[in-house]
Amino acid sequence: MAVFAIPLPISILFFAVVYCVGRATLKHPHYDWTREQLGCPPMKQYPSWDKLLGLDYVYAMFKALKENRFLEFQKETYSARGSKVWTANFLGNHMVYSSEPANMKAMSTSHRDCFAVEPIRVANGAITPFTGRGVSSSDGAKWQFSRDLVKPYFERAAFSNLERLSAHVDRLISKIPTDGSAVDMQPLFQRWFLDTSTEFLFGQTVNSLDNPERDWPHRDMVTVMRGLRLRLQLSSFLFLHRDKEWFAACKRIQGFLERYIDKAYWQLEEEEKTGKPAAYANGEPRSDFLWTIARHVPDKLELRTQLTGVWIPSNETTSIHMSHTLFALARHPEVVEKLRGEILDYGDKALTFEGLRSMDYLRWTVNETHRLYPVSLQTVRSWVKNTTLPTGGGADGTEPIFCAKGDIVHCNRYLMHRDPDF
């Protein structure tokens, strides 16, 4: 009798499909019963022909991502539903999409204990080849530990010492042509952020503005972030992600961080031996983020996880926001003129956080840019218990909605901030 061996990836795919189909079949009647018991009407749904895995919706989303039109895709899907809240099947997962401010507020306040990030980031292995349970990827006691570890640094004068930015700003300005010729600022902002973040977070800048060949960590982080986005979407089908370049980029970034970590541990040992405080090359005592937390985290892997927990969410956000601000200002010369006047009025006074906050028009410009072009498009959470959100159900979209344990809720800032009703 002939025996045919089925390749392992195909076997895993088969069992994953069977699992998703079985879960969806068993869950649906109970879901409707619980929703009705809580007095929540149905939500509007994406009109998927694939009721089991929602593959048509998955294809439409990935096509939009590949074509770099994800924002337009979001606007189109919300508009086609005629609702600010709707639901879809994505690879067998029940997704709830919302651009209602009341729902986002509830997730951040009254319903805070009903959601979590670990199930969709760590427990399923989505981010674990790169990092683990840090301040941006954990819940409960672990999140509290990470927050308590991170918070003191961002309350200290070392972080708010804007003089440390001056050399980086001077280098950035020196790269801008003075003859009126066009310049692409985004690559400069990306290198500027890499330089400032490595100094403030790790204690030593890579100085990629003067040495462009040193910007490889930024390029690798783009690869890492792109892969993380895909892995977070694949969910139960995570095993399909087999991108060798992504895993290689993760290894390079981990090695990059470990060089800083090894130096910090060595300096801690020297400080203990000699009693002399560790210092930068200019003689000033070390006060960066890594140094602040290294003495409290003796485990190298845990320390790297805590570093990436801060570096991942901040990766490129500043440079992206600065690029968006210039993009908006270039289209509104009247705003540029008024903003320039306020800056000139500030004069040669010392630049401090308090001084920056006192410049109302500058603050309004930055905030309005962030409203129109938020660097974080969505808040995504997994619900860990059956609950309801305030609005989005029924024919007119004003009644409460039911969110079942295991549902994944996406609160869309991009569309919320552009909602003509507000």
Secondary structure, 3 states (H helix, E strand, C coil): CCCCCCCHHHHHHHHHHHHHHHHHHHHHHHHHHHHHHCCCCCCEECCCCCCCCCHHHHHHHHHHHHCCCHHHHHHHHHHHHCCCEEEEEECCEEEEEECCHHHHHHHHCCCHHHEECHHHHCCCCCCCCCCCCCCCCCCHHHHHHHHHHHHHHHCCHHHHCCHHHHHHHHHHHHCCCCCCCCCCHHHHHHHHHHHHHHHHHHCCCCCCCCCHHHHHHHHHHHHHHHHHHHHHHHHHHHHHCCCHHHHHHHHHHHHHHHHHHHHHHHHHHHHHHHCCCCECCCCCECCCHHHHHHCCCCCHHHHHHHHHHHHHHHCCHHHHHHHHHHHHHCCCHHHHHHHHHHHHHHCCCCCCHHHHHCCHHHHHHHHHHHHHCCCCCEEEEEECCCEEEEEEECCCCCEEEEECCCCEEEEEHHHHCCCCCC
